[in-house]
Amino acid sequence: MKRRNVLLITTDQQRHDALGCTGGRVARTPVLDRLAGEGVVYDQARNQNVVCMPARSTILTGQHIRRHGVVSNGIPLPEDAPHVARILNDAGYATALIGKAHFEPASHTGFFENRAAAAGNFGPHRGFDRMELAGHTGRPGRSLFHYPKWLADRYPDHVEDYYQTVVGRQVNGAGGGDTGAPQVWHNPIPRDLYHTDWTADRAIDWLESLAGDAPWFLWLSFPDPHHPWDPPQSQLGRVNWRDLDLPAGYPGSAEACRELLAGKPRHWLDWYEGRRRFNFETPPSFRPADLTPDQIREIDAVTHVENELIDEAVGRVMDAIGARGWDADTDVLYTTDHGEFQGDFGMLFKGPYHVDSLMRVPMFWRPAPSANAAPGRVDAPVGHVDLAPTICAIAGLAPDPEMQGAPLPLDEAAGADRNCTFTEWHDRFEETDVDLVTMTTRDWIVTVYEPGNYFTGEEGELYDLANDPRQWFNLWDDPGYRKVRDELVASLRESMPAGRDEPLEKIAPV
C-alpha cells in the first residue's frame, strides 16, 4: 500500500477569519478555500500559546507548552522533545522545512537556524533532511537566514527594500504607507523576489528533487502576514484600504475602547494607554490609543494583500505536486501559529491577551483523495497539540508516547468527546511577571491569573461565546455568573495537562 505524503502549510500571525473558508470577506483565497472544501474545516481550533516559538514548538512536538518547556519566545526547543519530522524521517520519509522555523531564538547566533545559511548548511536538523529558512525581511542581520543571504548574493540592490524591523536593540515602531501606520511600508521589491514567492519556489525545487516513489513530509512555512506589513508595492492595488470597513471587533472610537478595556484585567488598559509593555515584540514607541481608524484600515488592507499572495503561492506548490502525480496520495494540513489583533479592541500585534483575536486559528485538513474521507466541518475544540499525532496517523506510524494531543477528528461524531483546549502565557518582560492559564470550551473562555508581582491572582476573565463572540464583556466579577465561573475554574485546575519538572532558561528576547 502506498504511503501518503504530508504537506503541512503554516502562516505566521494570521487571523482565523483571514480566509474565505473561515469567514473572510476581503482577501480572495480560492486555492485554500478549494482545499478546505475538499476536507474538514475545524471551526473551533485554538493554539496553546499566542506567540511564535511556543506555538511552533507545540506543532512540532504534539506537547503543551508547559511540557516541551518553550513557554515564551527566546527559549530554544530541547532536542530531546518529540519531533514529528524525526519520527517520519526514521520511517523512510523525505522531510523538509521551507520558510520560517523559529524553534530557536532568532536574536541569538549560537543556533543552527541563525548560522546555517552563512555556512552553506541546509541540514539535516530536527528530523528535517533539508531546511531553507526565511524570516520577515530580506535585510541581513544577526539572524542571517537562507532567504536574505540569497537576496544579498543575487539581488543586492533589493536588500534595503524591506522595512527595517529592528533599530539597535528595539523593535522599530516607525510608521509608513499612506497613513503613517506602524510597521507599514511600501516595499519596492519585485514580487518574484519577495519571501512568499521564494518560499514556494524553494519548496517546488525540493519536491522536484525527490524520487517518484519516496514518501515525503514538507512543512511549507510562510513568514507572512506577520508584521512588518510590507508586501511588494506592485501588489497593493489588490485591496484599497479606503474601501474597507473598520473591523467588527473595533469598538468605534478611542473612548469606546477605553470603556471596554476598563472591564478587563489592568494590563489591557495599561498597554492601550502606553503605560507598560508586556512583550518584546511590540514596538516601545507604539501606543495603541494613538491608532487612527484609517491606520487600522490600511493595516487590514496590506494584510489581506499578503494573504492573497500566500494563497497564490500555495496554488503553485499544489500544481507542482499534481504535475508529479502525487495529489491523490497527499494530505494537506493548514494552520497558523497565532492570530493578530488587527484593530480588535483598538489594538495591534499580540501579547498576553487570551481572546479569539489571538487564540483562534484557521485550521483544515484535506485528507489525500485516495483516503475517500468525507468533507465537512467540525465544531469540536481542537488545537495545535493535535497536529503531530495527526501527521503520525496519516503516515501510519505510532505517535511518540510523550505527545499529549490526539489525531484530529474527521467528523463531528468523532470529536464528540473533545471538551476543551488550553492556552497558556508564562513570561517576564521588563520585570513584570504575567502567568495566564486559559480553558476554552464549546461555550466559554475562562482565564485564571496566577499571582505575581503585577497581578494578585484574584483577577480573571470569563466570556460567554454564545452571547459575546467578540469577548467584549468580561463576566469574571459578575455575581450572576459566579457559579459558572467557579465550576469552570475547578474544571480547569483538575484537567490541566502535565508539565515538566524544571523550567527552561530564556536566553534571548525573541
N, C-alpha and C positions, 0 to 999 in steps of 0.2 A: 504493500500500500504506500502510495506516495506521501511523504511528509509535507505538511503545509508550511508555507513561508509566512513570515510575520512582518508587517510594516507598521511600526509604531510612529505616529506623527504627533509631535507636540509643538505648541507655540509658547510664547512667553508673555505673561500678563495680559491674557485675553479674556474679556468678559464672557459670561455664559451666553448672553444674548448677541454675540458678535456674528453668528452665522444665521442664514435663513432658516435652517432646520431646527434652530433653538430659539426662534422668535425674533431674530434680527430683521429690521426693515430698511436698512440703508445699504450696507455692503452687499454686493452681488457675489454669492458663493456657490455657483451651480455645481462645481465638481464635488465639494464636500457635501452639499445637500443631496446629490445623487448617491454618493456612497452611504450617507446616513439613511437614505430612503431604502437602500438595499439591505440594511442591517437593523440594529437595535440602538435606539437613542435612549440615554439614561438621563431623565429629566431632573432627577434629584442627586446628581453626582456632586460631591464636595471634596475638597482637598483636606490634607491633615496638617497643613501649615500654609500661611498666606504669603511667604516669600520663597525665593528660588531654591536655594540649596536644600533646605529641609524637604520641600515638596518633591524635588527631583530625586533626592535620596530615597524617599518613600516609593516612588515609581520604580526605581531600580531594584530595591530590596524587598518590597512587599511588607515592610515593617512600619509601625507608627514611629513618630519622631522620638518619643521617649525610649524606644527600643534601639533604633540604629544610632541614636545619640546626636544627630545633627539637628539640634533644636533651634538653631539660628544660622543665618549666613555667617561665614567666617570660620566654620568648624569643618575640617575635612572628613569625608565619609571613611570610616575604617575599611581597610582592605578585606578584613575577615567577616564583614557583614555579608549576608546573602546577596549575590549579584545574579540577576536572571540571565544576563548575557553570558556569564560564565557557565551556567547550567546548560544553556543551549549549545554553547561552543564546545563544551566537553562531550556533548552528544552528537557532534559532527556538523553542526550548523556553521556556516559562514556568518560572521557578525560584524556590524559596523555601526558607528555613531557619527553622523554627519551633521554639523551645525553646533548648537550650544550644548555643552555638557554641564558644567558648574557643579561637579561633585567635590571640587577643591577650591579653596579661596582664590578669587580672581586677582586679589591685590597682594598675593604672596608668590614670589618667583621660585620657591623651592619645590613646586609640584609639577608633575608631568604636563598637566593642561597648559601651564604657563611657560614651559621651556621646550616642549616638543617641536614646535614649528621652527624655532631658531636652530635646533639640532637636526632638522630634516627627518624627524621621527613621526611616524604615523601609527604607532602602536606595535604590538598589541598592548592593551591596557584595560583593566577591569572587565576582562572577558570579551572585549571587542577586538577582533583582528585588526581593524582599522578605525582610527579616529581622525577626522579632519574638522577642525574646530573654528567656530566663528562666535563673535560677541555682537555688541550693538554698535560697533563702529569699525571703520577702516583705518583709523589712526593708530599707528604703532604706539605702544606704551609699555608699562611694566608687564602687562599680560599680552605677550605677542602671540596671538593665535595664528592658525594657518591662513585665515582669510586676510587679515591686514598685511601679513608677510607677502602673500600672493599679490595683493594690490600694490604694495610698495615695490615689489620686484618687477611687475609687469606694467603697471599704470601709475607711476609715481606722481604724475600730475594730478591725480584724483584723491590722494591720501587725505588732503586737507578739506575735501568737500564736506565731510561729515561734521555734525555738531561736536563740540569739544565737551565730553561728558564730565570730565573731572578737571578742575583747576587747582593746582597744588595738591592738597590732600582732601579737598572738599568736592562734593557733588555740585556741579555748575547749575545755578538757578536762572541764568540769563535767558531772557525771552527773545523770540524771533517771529518769523512768519509775518502774517498781515496784522496780527493783533498784539504782538509782544507777549504771547502766551509762553509760560516757562517751558523750556526744552523743546520748543517747536522751531524748526529750521528748514529753510528752503535749500535743499541739497541738490547741487548741480550735477551729481554723478549720473552717468548714463545708466539706464535701467538694467542693462545686461551685466553691469559691474556691481550692482547692489547686492548686499549679502543674502537676500532672499533668493534671487536667481542663482547666485553662486552655490548656495546650499543645495538647490535642486540639481544643478549641473554636476556637482561632485558626487551626489547620490547616484545619478544616472551613470556616471563613469564607473562607479564601483559596481553597480548592478551589471553593467555590460562586461565587466572583467570576470564574472563568475562563470563556472562551468554550468551547462544546462541542467544537470541532474543533481546539483548540490542544493539542499535546503538552506534558506538564509533568514536572518533576522536583521532588519535595518531599523535603527532609531533615527528618524528624519526630524531634526530639531531646529525649528526656525527661531531666530532671535527676536523677531517682531511678534506682536505690536508693542512690546516694551518700550518705554521712553529711552532715549530721546526720540521724539516724533519727527523723523527726518527722512521720509521716503523720497525717491527721486522726484525732483521738481516737475519733471515732464509728465508725471502721473497725477498731479494734483487736480487736474480738470475732471477727474472721475467723480469727485464729490465736492460740491461748492458749499463751504461752511455757512455762507449767508442764507442758504436754503433750508438749513436744518432747524428743527425744533429743539428746544432745550431738553435734556434727558428727563424722563418721567420721575427719576429719583432726585431731581434738583428741587428743593423746596420753593424756589421762586425769587428769593432775594437774600441778601446777607443777613438781614434781621430775622427772616424766617428760618434761616439756617441756625442762627444763634439760639432761637427759641426752641427748635427741635433738639439741638445738641445739649441743651441745658438739662434735658431729661435723661441723659446718659451719664455713665461714669466720667469723671472730670477730665480724663486725658483727651476725650473727644474735643471739648471746647478749648482746652489748653493748646492743643495743636492748631485748631482752627484759627485761634487768635494769635498764634505765633509765640506763645509764652514758653513752650517747651517742645523739643523734638524727642521722638521715641525710637527712631531707627535711622541708620546711616544713609539709607537710600533716598531720603527726602532732602532736597537742597536746603542748606541752612538759611539762605536768603528768601525762601519761599514761605509765604503766609497764605493759607487757603482763603482767608477772609478777603484778600485783595483780588481774587479771581473775578473777572467780569463775565457776564453772560456770553459775550462774543468770543472771549478766550476759550470758554468751555466748548462752544460750537466748533471753533477751529480745531481744537484738540480732538474732538469727536470725528471731525471730517478726515483729518490726516490718519487717524487710527483706522477708519474704515477703508481708506486707500490701502494701507498696509495689509488689512485683512483680505482685500481683493487680490493683491499681489501674491499672498500666500496661497490662496485658492488656485490661482493660475499655475503657480509653481508645482503644487500637488498634482494638477492635471498633467503636467509634463512628465512627472515621475510615474504616474499611473499609465500614461501612454507607453513609456519605456518598458514597464512591467508587462503590459499587454503585447507589445511587439516581440517579447521573448516567449510568449505563450504561457505566462505564469499566472495570469489574473485569476483563473478558475481555482487555483490552489493557494491563493494568497489572502490571508486575513488582514484587515486594516483596522487598527485601533487609533482613536483620535482623542486628544485632550489638550489642556494647557496646564501650566504649573499653578497659577493663581490668577485672580481677577485684577481689576483696576477700578478705582472709584469713578473716574471719567466723568466727574461732575455730580455724582450722587452725594447728597448731604453738603454740596458745595465744595467737595474735596477732590484731590488728585492723588495719584500714586497708591501706596499701600502702607500697612503698618499693623499694630496690634488692635485691629477693629474687626470683630468676628460677625460680619454681616454678609449677605449673599453677594454683594458687590465684589468681595474678595474671596469668599469661600466657595461659592457655587461655580462650577466649571463646565464648559461644554465637554461632552463625552459621548462617543458612539463606537460601536463595534460592528464592522461589516465582516461577518464570517466568510471564509472562502466559499464561492458559489458551489463548489463541489461538495460542501458540507450539507447543502439543502436545508439551511436554517430559515425559519420564517421571519420576515421583517416585522418590526413593531416598535413600541415604546414601552419603557419600564419606569414606573414611578417609585420603585423601592430605593431606599438610601444606599448608595454605593460610594466608593472612594478610590483615591489613588492607590491605597493599600491593596486593592483587589487586582491591579493590573499585572503585576509579576506572576501571581498564581494563574491568571487567565492565560498569559503567554505560555507558561509551562503546560497548561492543559491543551492549548492549541497544538503544541509540539508533541503531545503525548508523553510528557515527562512528569515525574513527581516533583512537586514544589519542594524547596528547602524546608525542613521541618521548623525552622526558625521564622518562616514567613507567617504573618498574622492575618493576612487577607484571605479571601476565597474567590474562586473563579466567578466572574460576573454572570448574573442570571440572564438567560436568553429570552425569558418571558416573565410576565408579572407573577404567575403561579410559582415559578422557581425562586422568585425574590420575596415570597410572602413572609418568610421568617426573618427578613432583614429589618431591624427596628431603628437603627441609628448610625450616625457616623460621628467621629471625634476629630476635632481640630484644636491644636494647642499653640500657644505662644509662650516661650520661656527665654527672656533676653534681658540684658542690662545694656543701656546706652546712656552715655553721659551721666553715669552714676545713678540712673533711675532703673529700678527693677520693675518689670511687668511680667506677671505669670497668669495666663488665662487658660482655662480648660472649657471647651465648648462641646456640648452634645446637641446634635440636630436630629430630630425625629421626623416623622412624616408631618407632624402638626406644629412642632415647637422648635425654637432655638433657645437654649439656656446656656449662659456663660457664667462660670464661677471664677471670681477673682481671688487669687491666693494673697495672703498678707505679705507685705514687704516694706520698703522704705518710701513708697508713694501711695499704695493702696492699703487699707486696713484689713481687707478680707471680708468686709461686710457688703461691699459693692457687688453688683452683678447685672446681668441683662437677661431679659425674658421677652421673647417675641412670639406672637400668635400668627403663624404663617398663613392661616386661612383668612384672617381678617386684616392683617397688616403685612402683606407680602413684601413691602419695601423696608420693613423693620424700622419704621419711623418712631414708634411709640413703645418705650421701654416699660414693661409691666412689673419689673422686679419688686418695686416698693408699693405696688397697688394691693391694698388689703383684699380686694376681691379675687386676686389670683395667688394668694399666699399658699393655699393648699396645693394648687398645681405646681407652683414653684418648688415647694418643699419635696413633693413627690419626684419631680424631675431631678432635683439636686441629689436626692438619695439614690435614684437610679444611676445617675452619672457616677457617683462615688463608688457604687457597687460594681459597675461594669467597665471601669477604665481598663484599657489594655495594659499588659505587663511592660515594665520598663527595664532599664539597665541598672546595675548596681552603683556605678560611679559615672558622674557626668564627664563629658569630653571637654577639652580645653578649646576655647575660642581664640584663634591666633591671628585673626585679621578681621577688619570690619565687614568685608563683603566677599 
